[in-house]
Amino acid sequence: MFPKKNLLSPARPRITGVTGFLVAALVLSACSSDGGSPSVGGPAPSGSKPSEPAVAVTIDPAGGTNVNPATPITVKATNGTLVDVTVTNTAKGKTVAGKLAEDSLSWVSTEPLGYGSTYKVLAHAKSTNGTPIEQQSQVTTLKPKQQANANLIPAPSAVASTGVGVGQPIVFSFGQSVKNKADVEKQLSVESTPKQEGGWFWIDDKNVHYRPKVYWQAGTTLKVTANIYGVDFGNGVFGAEDRTETYKVHDSWIAKADGNTEQMQIFHNGEMVKSMPISLGKDATPTHLGAHVISDKHENYTMDSCTYGVCQGQPGYYKSNEKWSQRISNDGEFVHENPNSVGAQGSSNVSHGCINLNSANAQWFYQNLGLGDVVEVTNSGGPQLPVWDLYGDWTQSWTQWQAGSAIK
């Protein structure tokens, strides 16, 4: 009988000698190539290049809603370059200005967006091998409940030809209450040339004043800036627009009115140039003490005590027309001509709080002094001029003034 064959396990031929070596060499050569990547499905076609990553475009803020309009739109490309970017106000059809970087890797808008507006962003880019791509997005900006303007006092146009005096504070009056005072104050600046130390003081929720530590130097240039567009004032109020203005400080004019001597000495650039007899406020209506600043002037002006609460029918009411009048507080105090008090000028105080002069002196004072010039009152028997009384700024010590800043 013949022996049975194992049908499930066929005999394995033995590879020996040269034949076995050749097979092993073939297996090794099939698993590697000279430093290249493993190939799948056979060798790569002659002349092919490795695949390149696709160009990617990012838009920020992407699909943003309730975006602050002061936030710039930025577009960036990776694994390629930007060809062009267009940002369009969908309601107005107006394009937003922007700048493409020299390396064409980024683009940024260079003008602020508008409040409560929607913008379409369209970007074209290409990969390093020239493959194009288009990317789109949309940005919608926030809509404030109210907007606050940076109103300046004094109005720059009112003093463009004359300049302001050395005592002139710079005032921003916003017209809306400011809750986030520190955030707003950080966006305000006064650059003085030559440089002088100064600071901000919040008179109330709507008005902030800036003054130097001591009076401005004559000839100073003041660059005043409010970068408030997009700034959150609080309670739904946002800054309406940025503003930059320039003021010029004219010669130094300081008047010193003394209730003891009943004289007012006038100093021009530190030198006394004139002295004149005066009459200050009587005991019932004394002139405020401290440094006053001229805020307004009229050759003819009707003075009415009702403007500060003493109206017709009440004790102390008056209404009269006065010449050569310059306001030094909002509490009804002026430097002006008063023919009726000439006999008391130089000897006693009989006014309602004003500084009375005779006709010649009042006209000289009016012609030589103006907005921002200083009238320092001493020995009047009155209370200190309140800081909130228009320009009571100089009644505060420098330490007190610094404490009025919202930035601690």
C-alpha positions as CSV (number, residue, x, y, z in Angstrom):
1,M,0.0,0.0,0.0
2,F,1.1,3.5,-0.6
3,P,1.5,6.0,2.3
4,K,-1.3,8.6,2.7
5,K,-0.6,12.2,1.6
6,N,-1.4,15.1,4.0
7,L,-3.7,17.0,1.8
8,L,-4.1,19.9,4.3
9,S,-0.4,20.6,4.7
10,P,1.5,20.4,1.5
11,A,5.1,20.0,1.8
12,R,7.1,23.3,1.9
13,P,10.1,23.2,-0.5
14,R,13.3,24.3,1.2
15,I,15.1,27.3,-0.3
16,T,18.7,27.0,0.0
17,G,21.9,28.5,-1.3
18,V,21.9,31.2,-3.9
19,T,18.2,30.9,-4.6
20,G,17.2,31.8,-1.1
21,F,19.5,34.9,-1.0
22,L,18.1,36.3,-4.2
23,V,14.5,36.1,-3.0
24,A,15.4,37.8,0.3
25,A,17.0,40.6,-1.7
26,L,13.9,41.1,-3.8
27,V,11.7,41.4,-0.7
28,L,13.9,44.1,0.8
29,S,14.1,46.1,-2.4
30,A,10.3,46.0,-2.7
31,C,9.9,47.6,0.8
32,S,12.1,50.6,0.4
33,S,13.2,53.2,-2.1
34,D,16.1,55.5,-2.0
35,G,15.0,57.8,0.8
36,G,11.4,58.3,-0.7
37,S,8.0,57.9,0.9
38,P,6.3,54.5,0.7
39,S,4.3,54.2,-2.4
40,V,0.8,52.8,-2.6
41,G,-0.4,51.0,-5.7
42,G,3.0,50.9,-7.4
43,P,5.6,53.4,-8.2
44,A,4.7,57.1,-8.7
45,P,4.4,58.4,-12.2
46,S,7.5,60.0,-13.6
47,G,7.7,63.8,-12.9
48,S,4.8,64.0,-10.3
49,K,5.0,66.4,-7.2
50,P,3.9,65.8,-3.7
51,S,0.4,67.3,-3.1
52,E,0.4,70.8,-1.6
53,P,-1.9,71.9,1.3
54,A,-4.8,74.0,0.2
55,V,-4.8,77.8,0.9
56,A,-6.8,78.7,3.9
57,V,-8.4,82.2,4.5
58,T,-9.6,83.4,7.9
59,I,-11.8,86.4,8.4
60,D,-12.0,88.1,11.9
61,P,-14.5,88.7,13.3
62,A,-16.0,85.8,11.4
63,G,-19.8,86.0,11.0
64,G,-19.7,88.5,13.9
65,T,-22.9,90.1,15.3
66,N,-23.1,93.1,17.7
67,V,-19.5,93.9,16.7
68,N,-17.9,97.2,18.0
69,P,-17.5,99.3,14.9
70,A,-14.1,100.5,16.0
71,T,-12.8,96.9,15.8
72,P,-10.9,96.4,12.5
73,I,-11.8,93.6,10.1
74,T,-8.7,91.4,9.4
75,V,-8.3,88.8,6.7
76,K,-5.3,86.4,6.7
77,A,-4.1,83.7,4.3
78,T,-2.1,80.6,5.1
79,N,-0.5,78.2,2.6
80,G,-0.9,80.9,0.0
81,T,-1.5,84.6,-0.5
82,L,-4.4,87.1,-0.7
83,V,-5.3,88.5,-4.1
84,D,-7.9,91.1,-3.0
85,V,-10.4,91.8,-0.2
86,T,-13.6,93.8,-0.5
87,V,-15.7,94.9,2.5
88,T,-19.0,96.5,1.5
89,N,-21.8,98.1,3.5
90,T,-24.8,96.1,2.4
91,A,-27.3,98.9,2.8
92,K,-25.3,101.8,1.3
93,G,-23.1,99.8,-1.2
94,K,-20.1,101.7,0.1
95,T,-16.8,99.9,0.3
96,V,-14.6,100.1,3.4
97,A,-11.0,101.3,2.9
98,G,-8.3,98.7,3.8
99,K,-4.7,97.8,3.2
100,L,-3.0,94.7,1.9
101,A,0.3,93.8,3.6
102,E,3.4,93.8,1.4
103,D,3.7,90.0,1.7
104,S,0.0,89.6,0.7
105,L,-0.6,87.4,3.7
106,S,-3.0,89.8,5.5
107,W,-5.4,92.6,5.0
108,V,-6.9,95.0,7.5
109,S,-9.6,97.7,7.3
110,T,-8.2,101.2,7.8
111,E,-11.4,103.1,8.5
112,P,-14.0,102.5,11.2
113,L,-17.3,100.8,10.5
114,G,-20.6,102.4,11.1
115,Y,-23.0,101.7,14.0
116,G,-25.9,99.4,13.3
117,S,-24.6,98.3,9.9
118,T,-24.0,95.0,8.1
119,Y,-20.9,94.4,6.0
120,K,-20.2,91.7,3.4
121,V,-16.6,90.5,3.3
122,L,-15.3,88.9,0.1
123,A,-11.7,87.6,-0.1
124,H,-9.9,86.0,-3.0
125,A,-6.7,84.1,-2.5
126,K,-4.4,81.6,-4.3
127,S,-2.3,78.7,-3.1
128,T,1.5,78.6,-3.8
129,N,0.8,76.7,-7.0
130,G,-1.8,79.2,-8.1
131,T,-5.0,77.4,-7.2
132,P,-7.7,80.1,-6.5
133,I,-10.1,80.2,-3.6
134,E,-13.0,82.6,-2.6
135,Q,-14.1,83.2,1.0
136,Q,-17.1,85.1,2.2
137,S,-18.3,86.3,5.6
138,Q,-20.7,88.9,7.1
139,V,-20.2,91.4,10.0
140,T,-23.0,93.3,11.8
141,T,-22.1,96.1,14.2
142,L,-23.8,97.1,17.4
143,K,-26.5,99.8,17.6
144,P,-26.2,102.1,20.6
145,K,-29.2,103.4,22.5
146,Q,-27.6,106.8,22.5
147,Q,-24.4,108.4,21.2
148,A,-22.3,111.0,23.1
149,N,-20.4,113.8,21.3
150,A,-17.1,115.2,22.6
151,N,-18.2,118.9,22.8
152,L,-15.3,121.2,23.6
153,I,-15.4,124.3,25.8
154,P,-14.4,126.8,24.8
155,A,-15.4,126.2,21.3
156,P,-12.2,126.1,19.2
157,S,-13.7,128.4,16.6
158,A,-14.5,131.0,19.2
159,V,-10.8,131.4,20.2
160,A,-9.1,130.6,16.9
161,S,-7.9,134.2,16.3
162,T,-7.4,135.3,19.9
163,G,-6.1,132.2,21.7
164,V,-6.9,131.5,25.3
165,G,-5.5,132.7,28.6
166,V,-3.1,130.9,30.9
167,G,-5.9,129.9,33.2
168,Q,-8.1,128.2,30.6
169,P,-9.2,124.7,31.5
170,I,-10.0,122.3,28.6
171,V,-13.5,121.0,29.0
172,F,-15.2,118.0,27.4
173,S,-19.0,118.1,27.8
174,F,-20.5,114.9,26.5
175,G,-24.2,115.7,26.8
176,Q,-24.9,112.1,28.0
177,S,-24.1,110.6,31.4
178,V,-20.9,108.7,31.6
179,K,-20.9,105.6,33.7
180,N,-17.6,104.1,32.6
181,K,-15.6,107.3,33.4
182,A,-12.2,105.6,33.6
183,D,-12.7,103.9,30.1
184,V,-13.6,107.3,28.6
185,E,-10.8,109.2,30.4
186,K,-8.2,106.8,29.0
187,Q,-9.2,107.9,25.5
188,L,-8.8,111.7,26.2
189,S,-5.5,113.5,26.0
190,V,-4.0,117.0,26.1
191,E,-0.5,117.4,24.6
192,S,1.2,120.6,25.6
193,T,4.1,122.2,23.9
194,P,6.3,122.9,25.8
195,K,5.4,120.0,28.0
196,Q,3.6,120.8,31.2
197,E,2.1,118.5,33.9
198,G,-1.7,118.3,33.9
199,G,-4.6,116.1,34.7
200,W,-8.4,115.4,34.4
201,F,-11.1,116.1,37.0
202,W,-14.7,114.9,36.6
203,I,-17.0,117.8,37.6
204,D,-20.1,115.6,37.2
205,D,-21.3,112.7,35.1
206,K,-21.2,114.7,31.9
207,N,-18.3,117.1,32.2
208,V,-14.6,116.5,32.6
209,H,-12.0,119.3,32.9
210,Y,-8.3,119.3,32.2
211,R,-5.9,121.9,33.7
212,P,-2.1,122.0,34.3
213,K,-0.6,121.9,37.8
214,V,0.1,125.6,37.5
215,Y,-1.1,128.2,35.0
216,W,-0.1,127.4,31.4
217,Q,3.0,129.0,30.0
218,A,2.4,131.9,27.6
219,G,2.8,130.7,24.0
220,T,1.9,127.1,24.8
221,T,0.2,125.0,22.0
222,L,-2.4,122.5,23.2
223,K,-3.4,119.5,21.1
224,V,-6.6,118.1,22.5
225,T,-7.8,114.6,21.4
226,A,-10.8,112.5,22.2
227,N,-10.6,109.0,20.7
228,I,-14.1,108.0,21.8
229,Y,-15.6,106.4,18.8
230,G,-16.8,102.9,19.7
231,V,-16.0,103.5,23.4
232,D,-18.7,102.2,25.8
233,F,-19.8,105.0,28.1
234,G,-22.2,102.6,29.9
235,N,-26.0,102.2,30.0
236,G,-26.1,101.8,26.2
237,V,-24.3,105.0,25.4
238,F,-21.3,104.9,23.0
239,G,-18.9,107.6,21.7
240,A,-20.2,109.3,18.5
241,E,-16.9,110.2,16.9
242,D,-13.3,111.0,17.5
243,R,-12.1,114.6,17.7
244,T,-8.8,116.5,17.7
245,E,-8.4,120.2,18.1
246,T,-5.6,122.7,18.7
247,Y,-5.6,125.7,21.1
248,K,-3.0,128.4,21.4
249,V,-2.2,130.1,24.8
250,H,-1.7,133.8,24.4
251,D,0.3,136.2,26.6
252,S,-0.2,135.9,30.4
253,W,-2.8,138.3,31.8
254,I,-3.6,138.0,35.5
255,A,-5.7,140.5,37.5
256,K,-5.4,140.5,41.3
257,A,-8.5,142.0,43.1
258,D,-8.0,142.7,46.8
259,G,-10.9,143.4,49.0
260,N,-8.8,145.0,51.7
261,T,-7.1,147.6,49.4
262,E,-10.1,147.9,47.0
263,Q,-7.6,147.8,44.2
264,M,-7.1,145.5,41.3
265,Q,-3.6,145.1,39.9
266,I,-3.1,143.9,36.3
267,F,0.0,141.8,35.4
268,H,1.1,141.2,31.8
269,N,3.6,138.4,31.5
270,G,4.5,138.7,35.1
271,E,4.9,142.5,35.1
272,M,2.4,144.8,36.7
273,V,1.1,147.2,34.1
274,K,-1.9,148.9,35.7
275,S,-3.8,149.3,39.0
276,M,-7.4,150.4,39.3
277,P,-9.9,151.1,42.1
278,I,-12.7,148.5,42.4
279,S,-15.8,147.7,44.4
280,L,-16.5,144.1,45.2
281,G,-19.6,142.4,46.5
282,K,-21.3,143.8,49.6
283,D,-21.7,141.7,52.7
284,A,-25.0,140.2,51.6
285,T,-23.7,139.2,48.2
286,P,-19.9,138.9,48.6
287,T,-17.6,138.1,45.7
288,H,-16.3,134.5,45.7
289,L,-12.7,134.0,46.8
290,G,-10.1,132.4,44.6
291,A,-8.9,132.3,41.0
292,H,-11.7,133.0,38.5
293,V,-11.3,132.5,34.7
294,I,-12.9,134.8,32.2
295,S,-15.4,132.7,30.2
296,D,-17.4,135.2,28.2
297,K,-17.4,138.9,27.2
298,H,-19.9,141.5,25.9
299,E,-19.6,145.1,25.2
300,N,-23.2,145.5,26.3
301,Y,-24.9,142.9,28.5
302,T,-28.2,142.8,30.4
303,M,-27.6,141.4,33.9
304,D,-30.5,139.7,35.4
305,S,-30.3,138.2,38.9
306,C,-33.0,135.7,37.9
307,T,-30.3,133.8,35.9
308,Y,-29.0,132.6,39.2
309,G,-32.3,132.2,41.1
310,V,-33.1,135.7,42.5
311,C,-36.1,136.7,40.4
312,Q,-38.5,139.6,40.2
313,G,-40.3,140.2,43.5
314,Q,-37.7,138.6,45.6
315,P,-35.2,140.5,47.8
316,G,-32.0,141.4,46.0
317,Y,-33.5,141.1,42.5
318,Y,-32.0,143.3,39.8
319,K,-31.9,143.7,36.0
320,S,-29.7,146.3,34.4
321,N,-27.7,146.9,31.2
322,E,-23.9,147.1,31.8
323,K,-21.0,147.9,29.5
324,W,-17.7,146.2,29.0
325,S,-18.7,143.1,30.8
326,Q,-16.6,139.9,31.2
327,R,-18.0,136.9,33.0
328,I,-15.8,135.3,35.7
329,S,-18.3,132.8,37.1
330,N,-21.7,131.3,36.4
331,D,-23.0,132.7,39.7
332,G,-23.6,136.1,38.2
333,E,-20.1,137.5,38.8
334,F,-18.6,139.8,36.1
335,V,-15.9,142.5,35.8
336,H,-17.8,145.5,34.3
337,E,-18.4,149.2,34.3
338,N,-20.8,150.5,36.9
339,P,-21.2,154.3,36.9
340,N,-23.5,154.1,40.0
341,S,-20.7,152.7,42.2
342,V,-17.8,155.0,41.1
343,G,-18.0,156.8,44.5
344,A,-17.5,153.6,46.3
345,Q,-14.7,152.2,44.1
346,G,-11.5,152.1,45.9
347,S,-13.1,152.5,49.3
348,S,-16.0,150.0,49.9
349,N,-17.8,147.0,48.6
350,V,-21.3,147.6,47.3
351,S,-21.9,145.4,44.3
352,H,-24.1,142.2,44.0
353,G,-20.9,140.2,43.7
354,C,-19.3,141.7,40.6
355,I,-16.1,143.7,40.3
356,N,-17.1,147.2,39.5
357,L,-14.9,149.6,37.5
358,N,-15.3,153.1,36.2
359,S,-15.8,153.6,32.5
360,A,-12.2,154.1,31.4
361,N,-10.8,151.3,33.5
362,A,-13.6,148.9,32.4
363,Q,-13.0,149.6,28.7
364,W,-9.2,149.1,29.1
365,F,-9.8,145.9,31.0
366,Y,-12.2,144.7,28.3
367,Q,-9.7,145.5,25.5
368,N,-6.7,143.8,27.0
369,L,-8.1,140.7,28.8
370,G,-10.3,138.0,27.4
371,L,-11.2,134.3,27.5
372,G,-9.0,132.2,29.7
373,D,-7.4,135.1,31.5
374,V,-7.3,135.0,35.3
375,V,-8.9,137.2,38.0
376,E,-7.7,136.3,41.4
377,V,-9.9,137.5,44.3
378,T,-8.6,137.9,47.8
379,N,-10.1,139.3,51.1
380,S,-13.6,139.6,49.7
381,G,-15.3,138.1,52.7
382,G,-17.0,135.6,50.5
383,P,-16.8,131.8,50.3
384,Q,-14.4,129.9,48.0
385,L,-15.5,129.7,44.4
386,P,-17.0,126.2,43.9
387,V,-15.1,123.9,41.6
388,W,-18.3,123.3,39.6
389,D,-19.0,127.0,39.1
390,L,-17.9,126.8,35.4
391,Y,-14.2,127.4,35.9
392,G,-13.7,127.0,39.7
393,D,-10.8,124.6,38.7
394,W,-8.1,126.7,40.3
395,T,-9.6,126.7,43.8
396,Q,-8.5,123.0,44.1
397,S,-5.1,122.1,45.3
398,W,-3.1,119.9,42.9
399,T,-3.7,116.9,45.3
400,Q,-7.4,117.6,45.3
401,W,-7.4,118.0,41.5
402,Q,-5.7,114.6,41.0
403,A,-8.2,112.9,43.2
404,G,-10.9,114.0,40.7
405,S,-9.6,111.7,38.1
406,A,-11.5,108.4,37.4
407,I,-8.2,106.6,36.8
408,K,-6.8,105.4,40.1
